[in-house]
Amino acid sequence: MATQVGFIGLGLMGAPMAHNLLNAGYSLTVWNRTAAKMTPLTEAGATPAESPEDLAGRVEIVFTMVTDAPQVREVALGQRGIVHGAKPGTIVIDTSSIAPSAARDIAQELGARQIEMLDAPVSGGVSGATQGTLSIMVGGEEETYTVALPVLRAVGKTIAHVGPQGTGQLVKLCNQTMVALNLLAVAEALVLARQAGADLETVSQVLMGGAARSWILENLGPKMRDGDYRPGFTVANIQKDLRNVLQEAAGLDVPLPGTALVHQLYCANQAAGESQEGSTALYKVLLRLAGETPE
């Protein structure tokens, strides 16, 4: 438990993950580009850092949870990045969702400075981050994973080493493919039921008792029914992931027609100025296609 841990990126997912590290008893140093987001954690016992470089110099393991590959690259390799403060043997655990190729490239550059990296994207949403029940898919050296596993257990429940560098991100892309298509399936089913005049709550309860049961139906179906488009995971973020899915698939000559369709439907959200709404806003697109005006 003497491990010194750092956390960079205290947004919707990062902040609760960092709190769970504190609750598990780890000594925690934090940094966020918007300094005010550090305050709840410093009030809870974390130490603020002046930069990723400053943070990395104080800890043995660094978590990062930022938007996309450019932001990971900036905090890891930028002018005041982790690479300039970390000691040899420091482990960087990137829990962001980025392209597998970007994860491999950043890991290679850190490795040249004897800094280990695990690409460890997560699934489970804000509720999973808050409850410490995230699913974590980890790519990287197995020895590094073994060292990091006790710390990962403070933020996740289902944790697996899935292969070498970049493989964690690849599995996350598979996850996002299934999530996006399930979002579409639930949205279409609810719009069909609504157009037919059925009671949506009753329909959902019945579907939850059979083969259509899913995490999306259980957790996001009620939000669609209620017109709740507050972000747990934004349209902009799922579009970023879907672009990475389609880019990876194109490089492998793998056709993913369903994924391409969901990506285009979310483009309609973006065209309507809804990029910062939750992924449930896909329901609004389906309602409009059915001739309704969403509430």
N, C-alpha and C positions, 0 to 999 in steps of 0.2 A: 504493500500500500504506500510505500515511500515514493512511488513514481510521481514525478513532476509532469503535469499535463498542461498543454496549452490549447486554446480553442479560438479559431479565427472565423468570423462570420456568424453574427448573432441575430439572424433573421427569424422567420416563422419556425423553421426547423432547428437551426443552430442554437437558439436561446434555450429551448427546453432540453436539448441534448446536453448542453453545458451545465444546466442546473442538475441534471441527473449525475453527471460526473462529480459535482460538488456533494450531492446527497450520498454518493457512494464513498465519500471520504477522501477523494483525491485532492491534492493541492493544485489549484487551478489558476492559470494566468490567461487573460482574455484580451482580444483586440477586435475592434470593429471599425470600419471606415467611418461610420456615423458614431461618434464617441458616446452620445447619449444612450445608445443601446447597451453599453457596458454597465450602466449604473445599477440596474436590478441585480446583476451578478456580483458586482463589487460590494453592494450592500449585503449580499448573501454570503460574502467571504472570499470572493475571487480577487486576484490582483490584476489591475489594469496594466497593459503594456503600451508603449508609445508607438510601436510599429511591429509588423511581423518579424523583422530582424531582432528587435528587442525581445519579443516574446520567445523566439526560438533559442535565444541565448540562455534562457532561464529554465528550459524544460527538456525532458527526454522524449516525449511524444507530443506531436502537434496534430490536432484535428483541423481540417479546413472544411467549411460548408458555405460555398459561394455560388454565384449564379451559373457561370459557364467557364469554358476553357480559358478565355482571355483573363478572367478574374483569378482563376487558379494559378495561371502562369505569372500574373502580377504579384500575388502574395507570396508565391514560392520563389520566383526568380527575378523579380523586379528590383528597382534601385534600393529599396529598403526591405527586400524580401527575406524569407526564411533562410535561403541559401547563404546569406551574409552573416547570420548569427548562429546558425546551428553547429553543434559540435559533431565530429564524425561519430556515426552510430545512432544519431537522432533518427526517429521514425516519424514520417509524415503520413497521416491517414487522411486521404481526401475522400470525404463523403458526398461531395458534389456529384451531379450527374453531367458528365462530359463525354465527348467522343472517345472510343477506345484508343485511337491513334494519338490523340492529345495526351491521354494518360500515360501511354508508353513513352512519348517524347519527353514529357516533364520528368518522369521517373528516371530516364536515362541521364538527363542533365543534372538532376540531384545526385544520382549515383556516382557521377564523376567527382563529386565532392564528398563521397562516402556517407551520403545521407540516404537512408532507406525510404522507400515509398510503397504504400499500399493504396490501390484504388478500391474504395469501399463504399460505393453508393448504397443508399438505403431506400426501403419501401415501407409504407405504413402511415404516411401522412403525419399531420401535426398531432393527432391523437396518439399515434405510435411513438412519436418523439417525446411527447409529454409523459406517457406511461412507461417509457423505457422498453417498449416491446417491438422495436423496429426489426425488420428483416434486413440483414446486412450481407451483401455478396462481395467477397474480397478477392482481389487479384494481387499477385505479387509473390515474393519468395516465401516458401512455407515456414522457414525459420523465423522470418520477420513476423509473419502472421501469428506464430505460436507465442512470441514475446508480447504481441499487442493484444492477444485474445482476452486476458483478464480485464483490460480497460474497455474493450469493445462490449463486454458483457454488462457494463454499466449503462449502456445506451440501447442495446438490442437484445432480442430474445432468440431469434433464429439467425444464427451466424454461420457462414460456410466459406471455406477457402475453395474457390471455384477454378483456380488455375493461375497461370503466370500474369505478369503485368498486362492490364487492359481487359482481362477476362471479366473482372468484376463489372466494368462498364458495359461489356457486351451482354452480360446477363441482365443488367438493369435495362438495356434497350429491349430485350425480350419481355421483361416485366412491363415496360411502358407500352409495348405493342398490345399486350393482353389487356392492360388497363384501358387504353384508348378505345379498343374495339368493344370492351364491356360497357364503357360509358355510352357508346353509340347504341348498343343493344338495349340498355335500360331506358335511354331517352326515347328510342323509337317505340318500345313497348308501352311506355307511359303516355306518349302522345296518341298512340292508337287507342288505348283505353279511354283517354280523355275525350277524343273525338267521338267515340261511341257512347259517351255519357256514363261510363262506369265509374264507381267510386274508387279513386286511385289508392286510398289507404287499404281498402279491402283487397284490391287486386294485388298490391304489394305483399300483404300478409299471406295470401294464398301462394303466390309465386315463391316466397321465402320458404315454404314448406315442401317444395319439390326440387326438380333438377335445375331450375333456373336460379336457385339460391346463389348469391355471390356477395362479396365484400362491397362492391359498388352498389348493388341493389339495397343492401342493408344500411350502408352508411351515407351514400350520396343520393339514393332514390328519394328519401324524405325531403332532402334539400331541393331537388328538382320539383317535387310535388308542391312545395311551399314557396317556390320562387325565390329561394335563398341562394344567391350567387356570390356570397362573401367568399374571399379566397382562402382556401387551405392550401391549394396548389393552383396557381394562376393559369389562364389560357396561354399567356406568353411563355410560361415554363413548360407546359406540355407541348407547345409548338416547337420549342427548342429541342426537346427530347425526340419528337417525331421527325424533325429534320435530321437529327443524328441517326435515327433508325433507318431512314430512307437513304441517307448517304452511305451508311455501312452496307445496306442491302445492295445498293447500286454497285459498290466495289466488288461484291461477291456474285453479281448477276442473279440475285434472288428477287423474284417478283413478290411484292407485298401489296396487292391491290386494295385490301381492306384498310391498311394503314394509310395508304395514299388518300383514300376517300375521307377518313376522319381528319387528316391533315387539312384537306381542302375545306371541310365543313367548319373547322376551327378558324380558317382564314376568313370565313363569313363573320365570325365573332370579332375578329381583329378589324375587319372593314367597318364594323358597326361601332368601333371604339371601345370594345369590351376586353381588351388584352389583359387588364389587371383584375378582371373578375375571375371567380373560381372556375375550375374545369366543368362544373355543373352547368355553366352557361351554354354548353352544347345543346341542352334542352331548348333554349331560346331559339336556336337556329332551326331545330325541327318543328317547333311551334309555328315559326314564320313560314316555313315551307308548307305547312298544313293550313295556312291562311289565317292564323291567329296572331294577335298582338300580345306578346308576353307582358305579364304584370310588371 
